[in-house]
Amino acid sequence: MALVLASGVSAVKMQAQGYGPPPGGQYGPPQGPPPPPPGQGGNTLRVNQSLYRGQSLVSTNGMYRLDFQGDGNVVLKHMRSGRVMWDMGTAGSPAFRLTMQDDGNVVLYMRNGRPIWNTGITGPQMRHGQVFILQDDGNLVVYSRGQVYWSSQTERRHGPVNWR
């Protein structure tokens, strides 16, 4: 009987993809296997939650999806049209995980822990209740205590948005 994780990926498949204990058998950040996604169809990363390649956030209305692609890029797409609304520009990179940190910064890391991309927001004002959320209007936002600290500026307003 194979162990199947909450994301539907078996432990055997994860080991075949290179996840598993490092030499010595001890896991340590950031080499360990990825945890299950923040929730099937979830739209939010909370403090210390991460996305890994092949995982996504989906807006609650199902119209928008943030994909952590196999090529290392993180891409926001409109589901009906398939058009890319925004991306991190990290295709071809060794990106490993996208994490909502406890200081409010959302950071894309390599496996060795080196950052590749970040929202650039940190500070004491970000110490409580921060979330990274894909809203139903297609905007990716970092909130803390109800205040916006970062946005992809991709919200859909009246009429079509000039997406690339």
SVG drawing of the C-alpha trace seen along z (x, -y; Angstrom):
<svg xmlns="http://www.w3.org/2000/svg" viewBox="-17 -50 42 52">
<polyline fill="none" stroke="black" stroke-width="0.4" points="0.0,0.0 1.5,-3.4 1.4,-6.4 -0.6,-9.1 -0.2,-12.7 -3.0,-15.2 -2.0,-16.7 -2.6,-13.2 1.2,-12.6 2.5,-9.3 5.6,-9.1 7.1,-6.7 6.5,-9.3 8.0,-12.1 11.2,-10.0 11.3,-9.3 11.2,-13.1 14.2,-13.6 12.4,-14.3 13.4,-12.3 15.8,-12.2 19.3,-13.7 22.4,-11.8 22.2,-11.0 18.5,-10.7 17.7,-14.0 15.4,-16.6 16.3,-20.2 15.2,-23.4 14.9,-23.7 15.9,-20.2 12.9,-18.3 9.9,-17.2 7.3,-19.8 4.3,-19.7 0.8,-19.4 -0.6,-22.5 -2.3,-25.1 -5.6,-23.6 -7.1,-22.1 -8.3,-25.2 -7.2,-27.4 -6.6,-31.1 -4.4,-32.1 -0.9,-31.6 -0.7,-32.3 2.5,-32.9 5.1,-30.2 3.0,-28.4 4.7,-27.7 3.9,-26.7 6.2,-24.3 6.5,-23.5 3.3,-22.0 1.1,-23.7 -1.3,-26.5 -3.6,-29.1 -7.0,-29.4 -9.4,-32.4 -12.6,-31.4 -14.6,-32.1 -12.4,-29.8 -11.6,-32.5 -7.9,-33.0 -5.0,-30.7 -1.5,-31.3 0.7,-28.4 4.2,-27.6 5.3,-26.0 7.8,-23.3 10.2,-25.8 10.5,-27.8 8.2,-30.6 5.2,-31.7 2.4,-32.8 -1.0,-34.3 -3.5,-33.2 -7.1,-34.0 -8.7,-30.6 -11.3,-31.2 -8.9,-32.8 -5.7,-31.1 -3.9,-34.5 -1.0,-35.3 -1.9,-38.4 1.4,-38.5 4.5,-36.5 7.7,-36.7 10.0,-36.4 11.8,-33.4 11.4,-30.8 14.5,-28.6 15.5,-29.4 16.2,-26.9 13.2,-28.2 12.1,-25.7 9.4,-27.3 7.3,-30.5 6.9,-31.3 4.8,-33.9 7.3,-34.8 6.4,-36.0 7.8,-39.5 5.3,-40.0 7.6,-39.4 6.7,-36.8 9.9,-35.2 10.7,-32.8 13.7,-30.6 16.1,-28.2 16.5,-24.8 19.7,-26.1 17.7,-28.9 18.9,-31.7 16.1,-34.2 15.4,-34.8 12.4,-37.1 10.5,-38.9 7.8,-41.5 10.2,-43.7 8.0,-44.4 9.0,-43.8 8.8,-45.6 7.1,-45.7 3.8,-46.7 3.7,-43.3 3.8,-41.2 0.2,-40.2 -2.4,-38.6 -0.6,-39.0 -1.8,-36.9 -0.9,-36.5 -4.2,-36.1 -5.5,-35.6 -8.7,-37.6 -11.8,-37.1 -10.9,-40.2 -7.6,-38.6 -5.4,-40.7 -2.6,-39.1 -2.4,-41.0 -0.4,-41.0 -2.6,-42.2 -1.8,-42.8 -4.6,-43.8 -6.8,-44.7 -4.3,-47.0 -2.7,-46.4 1.1,-46.3 1.8,-44.8 -0.3,-44.1 0.3,-42.6 -2.0,-45.4 -3.9,-42.9 -7.4,-43.5 -10.0,-43.4 -11.9,-46.7 -14.6,-47.9 -13.9,-46.6 -11.0,-44.6 -7.6,-44.7 -4.5,-45.2 -2.9,-41.8 0.4,-40.8"/>
</svg>
